[in-house]
Amino acid sequence: MRMATYASRPAWELRARAVSSARVAVPLGLGLLVAGSVLLRTRQLDVGFWIDEGLSVGIADRPLGDIPGVLRQDGSPPLYYVLLNLWMQVFGRSEASVHGLSVVFAAILVPVAFWAGWLLFGRRTAWIAALLAAVNPFLTDYAQEGRMYALVALLAMVALGCWLQAFTTDCDGVRRAPAIGFAVAFAAMLYTHNWAYFFGAATGIAWLWLLWRAEPAERRRLFRTGLVAYGGAILLYLPWLPTALYQATHTGAPWSLAPSLATLASVPARILGDVAEVAVLLAAGLVALLRTRPGPLYRATVALLVIAVLTIVLAWLASQIAPAWAARYLAAGVPAVVLLGAAGFAHAGRLGLAGLAIVAVLWAVHGAPDEKSNVRDVAEAIAPSLHPGDLVVTTQPEQVSVLDYYLPDGLRFGTLTGPVADPGVTDWRDGVERLEATSAPRDLQPLVDAMKPGQRLALVVPEITSVNRWRAPWTSLVRLRTEEWLQTLSNDPSLSLVSVEPVDPFPLSPYPVRAQVYLKR
């Protein structure tokens, strides 16, 4: 008896220590990963805003109740702008503050990736998923961007984790809790960015695949779970649906062209960086997972592959009909790729761990852009010469918000369609048709004629360094009108050109602009 009692005590103590150490190790390890992620993603917080970030601040910096209405002009859903509004009330509207909100979303994504990886693939995959989320270069870029893309990735990871638990695990009944979790997270995605439609469609196709291959009893369970998951998301989204339908018929992305096959082929590099050689290791791990059929691991792996591929392919196909493609929108597809990568590395043996080390180092040294636009520099250069009542005209309408952010108060703004009443938002409604109807005599000359002697006019125009980048319906009109507006002001005898910024005619900056300041005689 004494020996049995003595032997059982160390076993009990070992189990207690294992549980205790796990309770300490997991929070500590995740805390270190989050801290490293924040350190990596706060090196460029004070970079000047570009066009879209100016719009973020312009839309969010108004009463909360006004945001949904003004978005009928913009075409975006409201959730990010509402959160940014609340954030700016506490932390202010500086570049670092606005970027900081995205850092928070990216930091939360690390433990969420751990949770999602743990659900089906186990502890090793969970830690690898958290590490990849902490250093992924795409997330590093957009964690320091005053836009909604880090939030989209976070919500997609939550939705994926809930979806996998609801639809791919063995269960006798409806998995209501994860199904409801998916409904809430997916609805939040729909309220954040419109590429959530493609993510939802991809998960729906994966759900149909599971229904098709399931036994009758399992099929009934999956069907009822799907009703809860997708039906709940639709119910939560219904209040925004009328606005979304209005936006779909009146706004869009006229600045975009249909993406090519080469653009589609470049997506892995956009999300993963230039580490394609490690794909062999990932493939080896995924093949090992697929050999586990039938079972939860097999179902989850195939479902993730379907979701990862179709989220992007469906968006690409839709953009062939109604172009709305931008690399930053790939945020909706990043979580599925991260989870697949983590599972692949975890099941590729020692070579997988070696490949993970290479990827982690290469990703960790990736830095976010140190300049997104020269608008801040140009605005600071011309600001001392401008006074309340002076006029700022831009031939690229979407630049108004960021110009308003950086220029002094009291200025008047105009663009190709005439005076701008609300510089915080760009009116994209029927934008191409409205731009086609513009002309310098109709829309620019009245602004010049209304100026008083001694007032100044700052004309801000985009630098067209490559015509190929200005071939979309909207951008081609901006390019043509820019030439017309420049010529009109140059020929106006009542105006004298007093300064040009920057002096260098070809500034080495993304989305460069040039300002010409005129004095009314």
C-alpha positions in Angstrom: 0.0 0.0 0.0 2.8 2.4 0.9 4.5 1.7 -2.4 1.3 2.2 -4.4 0.6 5.4 -2.6 4.1 6.6 -3.1 4.1 5.7 -6.8 0.8 7.5 -7.6 1.8 10.8 -6.0 4.6 11.6 -8.6 2.3 10.7 -11.4 -0.4 13.0 -10.1 2.3 15.7 -9.5 3.6 15.3 -13.1 0.1 15.7 -14.6 -0.5 18.8 -12.4 2.9 20.2 -13.4 2.1 19.6 -17.1 -1.2 21.4 -16.9 0.3 24.2 -14.9 3.2 24.6 -17.3 0.9 24.6 -20.3 -1.2 27.3 -18.6 2.0 29.4 -18.3 3.7 28.4 -21.5 0.9 29.2 -23.9 0.1 32.7 -22.7 3.8 33.4 -22.3 4.6 32.1 -25.8 1.7 33.9 -27.4 2.6 37.1 -25.5 6.2 36.9 -26.9 4.8 36.4 -30.5 2.4 39.3 -30.1 5.1 41.5 -28.8 7.4 40.6 -31.6 4.6 41.2 -34.1 3.9 44.6 -32.7 7.6 45.5 -32.7 7.9 44.4 -36.4 4.7 46.3 -37.3 5.3 49.7 -35.7 8.4 50.7 -37.6 6.5 52.8 -40.1 3.6 54.1 -38.1 4.2 57.8 -38.9 4.4 57.4 -42.7 2.3 60.0 -44.5 -1.2 59.0 -45.7 -2.0 58.1 -49.3 -5.4 58.5 -51.1 -7.3 55.8 -49.4 -6.1 56.6 -45.9 -7.2 60.2 -46.4 -10.6 58.8 -47.2 -10.6 56.7 -44.1 -10.0 59.7 -41.8 -12.4 61.9 -43.8 -15.2 59.4 -43.6 -14.6 58.4 -40.0 -14.1 61.9 -38.7 -17.8 62.8 -38.5 -20.7 62.0 -36.2 -21.2 58.2 -36.1 -24.8 58.5 -37.3 -23.6 60.2 -40.5 -21.2 57.4 -41.6 -23.7 54.9 -43.1 -25.4 57.7 -45.2 -22.2 59.1 -46.5 -21.0 55.6 -47.6 -23.7 55.6 -50.2 -21.3 57.8 -52.1 -18.2 55.8 -51.3 -19.3 52.2 -51.9 -17.8 50.6 -48.8 -19.4 48.9 -45.8 -19.4 50.8 -42.5 -17.8 48.7 -39.7 -14.1 49.8 -40.1 -15.1 53.5 -40.2 -17.2 53.2 -37.1 -14.4 51.6 -35.2 -11.9 54.2 -36.5 -14.3 56.9 -35.4 -14.4 55.5 -31.9 -10.6 55.0 -31.9 -9.8 58.6 -33.0 -12.0 60.0 -30.3 -9.6 58.4 -27.8 -6.3 58.4 -29.5 -6.5 61.3 -32.0 -6.2 61.4 -35.8 -2.4 61.5 -36.4 -0.9 59.1 -38.8 0.6 57.0 -36.0 -2.8 56.8 -34.2 -4.8 55.9 -37.3 -2.2 53.2 -38.3 -2.2 52.0 -34.7 -5.8 50.6 -34.9 -4.6 48.2 -37.7 -1.7 47.2 -35.5 -4.2 46.2 -32.8 -6.2 44.0 -35.3 -3.0 42.4 -36.5 -1.8 41.7 -33.0 -5.1 40.0 -32.1 -4.8 37.9 -35.2 -1.8 36.1 -33.7 -3.6 34.3 -30.8 -6.7 33.8 -33.1 -4.5 32.0 -35.6 -3.2 29.8 -32.7 -6.8 29.0 -31.7 -7.8 28.2 -35.3 -4.8 26.0 -35.8 -5.3 24.1 -32.6 -9.0 23.3 -33.3 -8.3 20.5 -35.8 -4.6 20.3 -36.5 -3.2 20.3 -33.0 -0.6 22.1 -30.9 2.3 22.1 -33.3 0.2 23.6 -36.1 -1.3 26.1 -33.7 2.2 27.5 -32.8 3.3 27.6 -36.4 0.1 29.4 -37.4 0.7 32.0 -34.7 4.3 32.4 -35.8 3.3 32.8 -39.5 0.5 35.3 -38.5 3.1 37.3 -36.5 5.5 37.8 -39.3 3.5 37.4 -42.6 4.7 40.2 -44.9 1.2 41.0 -46.3 0.0 41.5 -42.8 3.1 43.6 -41.9 2.3 46.0 -44.7 -1.4 46.4 -43.9 -1.0 46.4 -40.1 0.5 49.9 -40.8 -2.2 51.0 -43.1 -5.1 53.2 -42.2 -7.5 50.9 -44.0 -9.7 47.9 -43.1 -7.5 45.1 -44.4 -6.0 43.9 -41.1 -9.5 43.8 -39.7 -10.7 41.8 -42.7 -7.9 39.2 -42.1 -8.7 39.0 -38.4 -12.5 38.4 -39.0 -11.7 35.9 -41.8 -9.5 33.9 -39.3 -12.3 33.9 -36.7 -14.8 32.8 -39.3 -12.5 30.1 -40.6 -11.9 28.7 -37.2 -15.6 28.6 -36.4 -16.4 27.1 -39.9 -13.9 24.3 -39.5 -15.2 23.4 -36.1 -18.8 23.5 -37.2 -18.5 21.6 -40.4 -15.4 19.3 -40.4 -15.3 17.8 -36.9 -17.1 14.6 -35.9 -20.3 15.4 -34.0 -23.8 13.8 -33.4 -25.8 17.0 -33.6 -25.7 20.5 -34.9 -22.7 22.5 -33.8 -24.6 25.6 -32.8 -21.9 27.5 -31.0 -19.3 27.5 -33.8 -22.1 27.9 -36.4 -23.3 31.0 -34.6 -19.7 32.2 -34.3 -19.2 31.8 -38.0 -22.4 33.7 -38.7 -21.3 36.7 -36.5 -17.7 36.8 -37.9 -18.8 36.4 -41.5 -21.5 39.1 -41.1 -18.8 41.4 -39.6 -16.7 40.7 -42.7 -19.6 41.7 -44.9 -19.9 44.9 -42.9 -16.1 45.5 -43.4 -15.3 44.8 -47.1 -17.1 43.6 -50.1 -14.6 40.8 -50.9 -16.2 39.0 -48.0 -18.8 37.9 -50.7 -16.1 35.8 -52.3 -14.9 34.4 -49.0 -18.5 33.5 -48.2 -19.1 31.9 -51.6 -15.9 29.8 -51.2 -16.9 28.5 -47.8 -20.4 27.8 -49.2 -18.9 25.7 -52.0 -16.8 23.8 -49.5 -19.9 23.2 -47.4 -21.7 21.8 -50.5 -18.7 19.5 -51.1 -19.1 18.2 -47.5 -22.8 17.7 -48.0 -22.2 15.8 -51.3 -19.8 13.3 -49.8 -21.5 12.8 -46.4 -23.7 9.9 -45.3 -27.4 10.6 -45.0 -27.4 11.2 -41.2 -24.3 13.4 -41.4 -25.7 15.2 -44.4 -28.8 16.2 -42.4 -26.6 17.5 -39.6 -24.4 19.5 -41.9 -27.4 20.9 -43.7 -29.0 22.1 -40.4 -25.6 23.5 -39.3 -25.4 25.4 -42.6 -28.8 26.9 -42.1 -27.7 28.3 -38.7 -24.4 29.5 -40.0 -25.4 31.1 -43.3 -28.9 32.0 -42.3 -27.6 33.8 -39.3 -25.1 35.7 -41.3 -27.8 36.8 -43.8 -30.1 37.9 -41.1 -27.4 40.0 -39.5 -26.5 41.6 -42.9 -30.1 42.4 -43.9 -30.1 46.0 -42.4 -27.2 46.9 -44.7 -28.5 45.1 -47.8 -30.5 48.1 -49.2 -27.4 50.3 -49.0 -25.3 47.6 -50.5 -27.7 47.1 -53.5 -27.7 50.9 -54.0 -23.9 50.9 -54.0 -23.7 48.0 -56.4 -25.8 49.9 -59.0 -24.3 53.4 -58.5 -20.7 53.0 -57.3 -17.9 50.6 -58.1 -14.2 50.6 -58.9 -13.9 52.4 -62.3 -10.2 52.9 -61.5 -9.6 49.2 -62.0 -9.1 47.0 -65.1 -9.9 43.4 -65.5 -6.9 41.5 -64.0 -4.8 39.2 -66.2 -3.9 35.6 -65.7 -0.4 36.8 -64.7 -2.0 38.9 -62.0 -3.8 35.8 -60.7 -0.6 33.8 -60.9 1.2 36.5 -58.8 -1.2 36.1 -55.8 0.9 33.5 -53.9 3.9 35.9 -54.0 1.7 38.8 -52.8 0.5 36.8 -49.8 3.6 34.7 -49.0 6.5 36.8 -50.3 9.3 35.4 -52.5 9.8 32.1 -50.8 8.3 29.8 -53.4 11.0 27.2 -53.0 9.4 26.2 -49.6 6.2 25.3 -51.4 7.6 21.8 -52.0 7.8 21.3 -48.2 4.3 22.7 -47.7 3.0 20.3 -50.4 4.7 17.4 -48.8 3.0 18.2 -45.5 -0.4 18.7 -47.1 -0.1 15.4 -49.0 0.5 13.7 -45.6 -2.6 15.3 -44.3 -4.7 14.3 -47.3 -3.6 10.6 -46.7 -5.5 10.7 -43.4 -8.8 10.2 -45.2 -11.4 9.7 -44.2 -11.5 11.8 -41.1 -11.6 15.4 -39.7 -8.0 16.2 -40.8 -8.7 15.2 -44.3 -12.0 17.1 -44.5 -10.4 20.2 -42.9 -7.5 20.1 -45.3 -9.6 19.8 -48.4 -12.0 22.4 -47.2 -9.2 24.9 -46.5 -7.7 24.2 -50.0 -11.1 24.9 -51.6 -11.6 28.1 -49.5 -8.0 29.4 -50.1 -8.2 28.9 -53.9 -11.8 29.9 -54.5 -11.8 33.1 -52.5 -9.2 34.5 -54.9 -10.3 32.7 -58.1 -14.0 33.9 -57.6 -12.8 37.4 -57.1 -10.7 37.2 -60.2 -13.6 35.9 -62.3 -15.9 38.5 -61.0 -13.4 41.2 -61.9 -13.5 40.0 -65.5 -17.1 41.1 -65.6 -17.0 44.1 -63.2 -13.3 45.0 -62.5 -12.7 45.6 -58.8 -9.2 44.0 -58.3 -6.5 45.3 -56.0 -3.7 43.4 -54.3 -4.7 44.8 -50.9 -8.1 43.1 -51.2 -6.3 39.8 -50.9 -6.6 40.1 -47.1 -9.8 38.0 -47.3 -7.7 35.1 -48.5 -4.7 35.4 -46.2 -6.0 33.4 -43.2 -6.8 30.2 -45.2 -3.3 30.4 -46.7 -1.7 30.9 -43.3 -3.6 27.9 -41.8 -2.7 25.7 -44.8 0.9 26.7 -44.5 1.0 26.0 -40.8 -0.5 22.6 -41.3 1.8 21.8 -44.2 4.9 22.8 -42.2 3.7 20.9 -39.1 3.3 17.6 -41.1 6.4 17.9 -43.3 8.7 16.5 -40.7 12.1 17.9 -39.9 12.4 19.5 -43.4 9.2 21.3 -42.7 10.6 22.8 -39.5 13.7 23.8 -41.4 11.6 25.4 -44.1 9.6 27.2 -41.4 12.8 28.7 -40.0 13.8 30.0 -43.4 10.3 31.5 -44.0 10.1 33.1 -40.6 13.5 34.8 -40.9 12.8 36.1 -44.5 9.3 37.3 -43.4 10.6 38.9 -40.2 13.1 41.1 -42.1 10.4 42.4 -44.5 9.7 46.1 -43.9 6.5 48.0 -44.6 6.7 50.9 -47.2 8.5 53.9 -45.8 6.5 56.2 -48.2 3.1 55.7 -49.7 2.6 59.1 -51.4 4.3 62.5 -51.6 1.1 64.3 -50.8 2.2 65.2 -47.3 5.5 66.7 -48.6 3.7 68.7 -51.3 1.1 70.0 -48.9 3.7 71.1 -46.4 5.6 72.9 -49.2 2.7 74.9 -50.5 0.8 75.4 -47.2 2.7 78.6 -46.1 1.6 80.4 -49.3 -2.1 79.6 -48.8 -4.6 81.5 -46.7 -8.2 81.0 -45.7 -10.4 81.5 -48.8 -7.8 80.3 -51.2 -8.8 77.5 -53.7 -7.3 74.1 -54.0 -8.3 72.2 -57.1 -7.3 68.6 -57.8 -7.8 66.8 -61.1 -7.9 63.5 -59.3 -11.1 63.7 -57.2 -10.1 61.0 -54.7 -7.1 63.1 -53.6 -9.3 65.7 -51.9 -9.6 64.0 -48.6 -5.9 63.6 -48.0 -5.2 67.1 -49.2 -7.8 68.4 -46.8 -6.1 66.4 -44.0 -2.6 68.0 -44.6 -3.5 71.6 -45.8 -4.5 74.4 -43.4 -8.1 75.0 -42.4 -10.3 77.5 -44.2 -9.4 76.6 -47.8 -12.0 75.9 -50.4 -11.7 72.7 -52.5 -12.7 71.9 -56.1 -12.2 69.0 -58.5 -13.2 68.1 -62.0 -16.9 68.2 -61.2 -16.7 71.7 -59.6 -16.8 72.8 -55.9 -16.5 70.1 -53.2 -18.9 70.6 -50.3 -17.6 67.6 -48.3 -13.9 67.0 -48.8 -14.0 64.0 -46.4 -15.5 61.7 -49.0 -15.2 61.0 -52.7 -18.5 60.7 -54.6 -18.1 57.6 -56.8 -21.8 57.5 -57.8 -22.0 57.1 -61.6 -18.5 58.5 -61.5 -17.4 57.8 -65.1 -20.6 59.3 -66.6 -20.1 62.4 -64.5 -16.5 62.8 -65.4 -17.3 62.4 -69.1 -19.6 65.4 -68.8 -16.9 67.7 -67.3 -14.9 70.3 -69.2 -12.6 73.2 -68.2 -15.0 75.9 -69.4 -17.9 74.4 -67.6 -16.3 73.3 -64.3 -13.0 75.1 -63.9 -13.5 78.5 -65.3 -16.3 79.5 -63.0 -14.1 78.7 -60.0 -11.3 80.9 -61.4 -13.7 83.7 -62.2 -15.1 83.7 -58.7 -11.6 84.3 -57.2 -10.7 87.8 -55.9 -7.5 89.5 -56.8 -4.7 88.4 -54.5 -6.2 85.0 -53.8 -4.3 81.9 -54.8 -5.2 78.7 -56.6 -3.3 75.5 -56.0 -3.8 73.0 -58.8 -2.8 69.5 -57.6 -2.4 67.0 -60.4 -1.2 63.4 -60.5 2.2 62.7 -62.1 1.5 60.4 -65.1 4.8 58.4 -65.2 3.2 55.5 -67.1 0.2 55.7 -69.3 -0.4 52.0 -68.9 -1.4 52.6 -65.3 -4.0 55.1 -66.4 -6.1 53.1 -68.8 -9.1 52.3 -66.7 -12.3 54.3 -67.4 -11.9 56.6 -64.4 -8.1 57.0 -64.6 -8.0 57.6 -68.3 -10.5 60.5 -67.9 -8.5 61.9 -65.1 -5.4 61.8 -67.3 -7.1 63.6 -70.2 -8.8 66.2 -67.9 -5.5 66.9 -66.2 -3.9 67.9 -69.5 -6.9 70.1 -70.2 -7.0 71.8 -66.8 -3.2 72.5 -66.9 -3.5 74.1 -70.3 -6.5 76.2 -69.3 -4.8 77.7 -66.3 -1.6 78.2 -68.2 -3.5 80.2 -70.8 -5.5 82.3 -68.3 -4.2 85.9 -68.4 -5.7 86.6 -64.9 -3.4 84.1 -63.3 0.4 84.1 -62.6 2.2 80.9 -61.8 4.2 81.5 -58.6 5.5 78.1 -57.5 5.6 74.4 -58.5 6.1 71.6 -56.0 8.0 69.4 -56.2 10.7 70.9 -58.3 11.8 67.5 -59.6 9.4 66.7 -62.4 9.5 63.0 -61.7 9.3 62.4 -57.9 10.3 58.9 -56.9 7.2 58.2 -54.8 4.2 55.9 -55.1 1.1 57.8 -56.3 3.1 61.1 -56.9 1.4 64.4 -57.3 2.5 67.9 -58.4 1.1 71.2 -57.2 1.2 74.5 -59.2 0.2 77.6 -57.2 -1.2 80.6 -59.1 -1.9 84.1 -58.0 -5.1 85.9 -59.1 -4.2 89.3 -60.5 
